[in-house]
């Protein structure tokens, strides 16, 4: 989900791709039966909602990349982490609305987001994508595990660098 590890601001093409993918995922989540399926999956992982949320986010991003690629559209892998972060936020809102997750403070929210992002990268990588630089993905995972991605500022800065704040 890290592409080639680039952290340059997103090009207009990448911003357009990110907006298109997010719109597709939002459309998916606008269907109540899909939301119920998401809720059921998060409930299965109730002991570790971050892992469940991240796994769903990684799968949704992968599904959209695969769909675009099968139509002959080339998707920049450098935008996928930022897209996953946005999807994770949507999943957290769904989980909170369903009463599965309760956020007490900003620190707890940041921890949930960070843990879910790690799970999203892991889920995406396990599904396979020959266009993703595994070393770059591992570097981001290492930063996340070591706490370098724990702050909201670090996560948002990385997202802004990758997609211009989409």
C-alpha positions as CSV (number, residue, x, y, z in Angstrom):
1,X,0.0,0.0,0.0
2,X,3.0,2.2,0.0
3,X,3.9,2.0,-3.6
4,X,7.5,2.9,-4.1
5,X,7.8,4.7,-0.7
6,X,7.4,8.1,-2.3
7,X,6.3,10.9,0.0
8,X,6.2,13.7,-2.6
9,X,2.9,15.6,-2.9
10,X,0.4,13.8,-5.1
11,X,0.1,14.7,-8.7
12,X,-3.3,15.8,-10.1
13,X,-3.7,12.4,-11.6
14,X,-3.1,10.7,-8.2
15,X,-5.5,13.1,-6.5
16,X,-8.1,12.2,-9.1
17,X,-7.4,8.4,-8.6
18,X,-7.7,8.8,-4.9
19,X,-11.0,10.7,-5.1
20,X,-12.4,8.1,-7.5
21,X,-11.4,5.2,-5.3
22,X,-12.8,6.9,-2.2
23,X,-16.1,7.6,-4.1
24,X,-16.3,3.9,-5.1
25,X,-15.8,2.8,-1.5
26,X,-18.3,5.4,-0.2
27,X,-20.8,4.0,-2.7
28,X,-20.2,0.5,-1.4
29,X,-20.7,1.8,2.2
30,X,-23.9,3.6,1.3
31,X,-25.6,0.3,0.8
32,X,-27.1,-0.7,4.2
33,X,-26.6,-4.5,3.5
34,X,-22.8,-3.8,3.0
35,X,-22.7,-1.8,6.2
36,X,-24.4,-4.6,8.1
37,X,-21.7,-7.0,6.7
38,X,-19.0,-4.6,7.8
39,X,-20.5,-4.4,11.3
40,X,-20.7,-8.2,11.5
41,X,-17.0,-8.5,10.5
42,X,-16.0,-5.9,13.1
43,X,-18.1,-7.7,15.7
44,X,-16.3,-10.9,15.0
45,X,-13.1,-9.2,16.0
46,X,-14.6,-7.4,18.9
47,X,-11.6,-8.3,21.1
48,X,-9.4,-6.5,18.6
49,X,-11.5,-4.0,16.6
50,X,-8.4,-2.3,15.1
51,X,-7.4,-5.5,13.4
52,X,-10.8,-6.1,12.1
53,X,-11.3,-2.5,10.9
54,X,-7.8,-2.6,9.2
55,X,-8.4,-5.9,7.5
56,X,-11.7,-4.6,6.0
57,X,-10.0,-1.4,4.9
58,X,-7.1,-3.3,3.3
59,X,-9.5,-5.6,1.5
60,X,-11.7,-2.7,0.2
61,X,-8.7,-0.9,-1.1
62,X,-7.3,-4.0,-2.7
63,X,-10.6,-4.8,-4.3
64,X,-10.8,-1.3,-5.8
65,X,-7.2,-1.5,-7.1
66,X,-7.9,-4.9,-8.6
67,X,-11.2,-3.7,-10.2
68,X,-9.4,-0.6,-11.7
69,X,-6.5,-2.7,-13.0
70,X,-8.8,-5.3,-14.6
71,X,-10.4,-2.4,-16.5
72,X,-6.9,-1.3,-17.8
73,X,-6.6,1.6,-15.4
74,X,-3.2,2.1,-13.8
75,X,-3.5,3.1,-10.1
76,X,-0.5,4.8,-8.4
77,X,0.3,2.7,-5.4
78,X,1.7,5.8,-3.6
79,X,-1.8,6.9,-2.8
80,X,-3.1,3.7,-1.2
81,X,-1.9,4.4,2.3
82,X,-3.8,7.7,2.4
83,X,-6.9,6.0,1.0
84,X,-6.7,3.3,3.6
85,X,-6.5,5.9,6.3
86,X,-9.7,7.5,5.0
87,X,-11.4,4.2,4.8
88,X,-10.3,3.3,8.4
89,X,-11.9,6.6,9.6
90,X,-15.1,5.6,7.9
91,X,-15.0,2.1,9.5
92,X,-14.3,3.6,12.9
93,X,-17.4,5.8,12.5
94,X,-19.5,2.8,11.5
95,X,-18.2,0.8,14.5
96,X,-18.9,3.7,16.9
97,X,-22.4,4.1,15.5
98,X,-23.0,0.4,16.0
99,X,-21.8,0.6,19.6
100,X,-18.9,-1.8,18.9
101,X,-16.2,0.8,19.6
102,X,-16.2,3.5,22.2
103,X,-13.6,6.3,21.9
104,X,-12.9,8.1,25.2
105,X,-10.2,10.5,24.1
106,X,-8.0,11.6,21.2
107,X,-5.2,9.4,22.3
108,X,-7.4,6.3,22.2
109,X,-8.6,7.3,18.7
110,X,-5.1,7.8,17.4
111,X,-4.1,4.4,18.8
112,X,-7.0,2.7,17.1
113,X,-6.2,4.5,13.8
114,X,-2.6,3.5,13.9
115,X,-3.3,-0.1,14.8
116,X,-5.9,-0.3,12.1
117,X,-3.5,1.1,9.5
118,X,-0.9,-1.5,10.4
119,X,-3.6,-4.2,9.9
120,X,-4.8,-2.6,6.6
121,X,-1.2,-2.7,5.2
122,X,-0.9,-6.3,6.4
123,X,-4.2,-7.3,4.8
124,X,-3.4,-5.6,1.5
125,X,0.0,-7.1,1.3
126,X,-1.3,-10.6,2.1
127,X,-3.7,-10.3,-0.9
128,X,-0.7,-9.6,-3.1
129,X,0.1,-6.8,-5.4
130,X,3.2,-7.1,-7.7
131,X,3.3,-3.3,-8.1
132,X,3.9,-2.6,-4.4
133,X,7.4,-2.2,-3.1
134,X,7.6,-4.6,-0.2
135,X,10.6,-2.9,1.3
136,X,8.8,0.5,1.4
137,X,5.8,-1.2,3.0
138,X,8.0,-2.8,5.6
139,X,9.6,0.6,6.4
140,X,6.2,2.1,7.1
141,X,5.2,-0.9,9.2
142,X,8.5,-0.6,11.2
143,X,7.8,3.1,11.8
144,X,4.3,2.4,12.9
145,X,5.3,-0.4,15.2
146,X,8.1,1.7,16.8
147,X,5.7,4.5,17.5
148,X,6.9,6.9,14.9
149,X,3.4,7.0,13.4
150,X,1.5,7.2,16.6
151,X,0.8,11.0,16.6
152,X,-2.1,12.3,14.6
153,X,0.4,14.9,13.1
154,X,2.7,12.2,11.8
155,X,-0.1,10.2,10.3
156,X,-1.8,13.3,8.8
157,X,1.6,14.6,7.5
158,X,2.2,11.4,5.7
159,X,-1.3,11.4,4.2
160,X,-1.0,15.0,3.1
161,X,2.4,14.3,1.5
162,X,0.9,11.4,-0.4
163,X,-2.4,12.8,-1.6
164,X,-2.3,16.5,-0.9
165,X,-4.8,16.1,2.0
166,X,-7.6,14.2,0.1
